[in-house]
């Protein structure tokens, strides 16, 4: 339904008196008016979600880089320790 008049007309065709149909239509529109997302609301939400996804991707990339660096350092320390480990007799 696009407006109150259309809804009121549909209610009236359903057998509800004109005054009651208009009253019901007004109450329905008032109840949902501020609780319905518009296309603009959804576009804003999409943009915010895309921004957050970009931030999350960057954090994941930094974390993977840090873990890779840590592995290289730990392997270097391990090989250095093995190099200085005394040989078996």
C-alpha positions, 0 to 999 in steps of 0.5 A: 500500500502506498498511502493511507487512502489506498489502504483505507479504500482496501479496508473499505472494500473488505467490508469495514465502514469508511470511518473505521477503515480510515482510522485503521489505516491511519493507525497502521501508517503511524505505527510503521512510519518510523520503523521501516527502512528506506532504500537510502537507509539500506545504502548507508548500511551497505556503505558502512558494512563495506568500510568495516569489511575493508578495515577487517581485511586490513587487520587480517592482512597485518595479523598474517604478516605478523604471524609469518614474521614471527615464524621466520624469527622463531625458525631462525632462533631454532636453527641458530640453537641447533647450530651451537648445540654440541654434537653427539659423541 
